[in-house]
Amino acid sequence: MPDKNGQQVILGDRYRDAVTGIVGVATARAEYLNDNPSICVEFSVDDNGRPIDSRWISEGRLERLPDDQQGAPGNDEADKL
């Protein structure tokens, strides 16, 4: 299942959850026999860049951020969106 805009989710890119507004980096994808694929989105990191929090979100709820808003997790400018 593609993201909300009909595109395949690219691990390492930044996405916004259309339901909760969470913005983060897609880091993993899980496929299930009887459910939609889910994407792990890491949305906060510590001072060393290690993930602190993440959520598994249904792939169809995700919207890829534009190229000018891509960046590493914890990128303050991108996280203000």
N, C-alpha and C positions, 0 to 999 in steps of 0.2 A: 504494500500500500504506500503510495507516495505521500509527501507532506501536504499541507493545506493548499498549496499552490500547484500541486500536481507534479512536483519534482521529487526525485529520489533524495533522501536525506544523506548528506555527506558528513561522515564523522570528522570532527575537528572544526566544523563550521559552527557559527553562533545561530541559535534559534530562539524564538519566542513562543511560549505556550499560549494559544489563542484563548484559553479558558481562564488561566490564573495570571497571565502576564509575566511569568517567570522567564528570564532571559539567561541563557547559558550556552555552554559548548556541548555538542553531541559527542559522547565518548564511547557508546556501545549500542548495539542493536540486538534485540532478542525476538525470535520468531516462535510462534506457538501454533500447535495443531488447530485449536479451536478459538483463536482470538486474533485480533489485529497485532501486527508487530509493534513493539515498544522500543523507545529510544531512551537511553540514560542521558540526562542533561545535568551537567555539573554547573552550579551557579554561584558558588562562592569558594574562595581559596584562602589559604593562610599566607603569611608573609613569604614563605618559601615556594609558593605556587602549587602546593598540594591541595587537592580537593577537600573541603570541609563538609559540603552538603551536595546532594544530588537527588534527582527524582526520576523514576521511570514514567514516561509519558507516551500515550498512544501516538503513533507516527502521524496520524491524520490531523492531530491538533496543533502540530508544529508549523511555524512560519519562519523561513530562513530570513535572517537579517540581510539588508543590502550589503554589497561589497565594502562600502566605506564604513560600515559598522562592525566589520569582522575584527577579531582580535583575540588575545589570550584571555582565559578566565580571570576575572578580577580587574580587567581593563576598566578603570573608573569611568571614562567617557562613554564607552559602550554600555556599561551597566546602568547609566542614568536614564536610558530609554524607557 
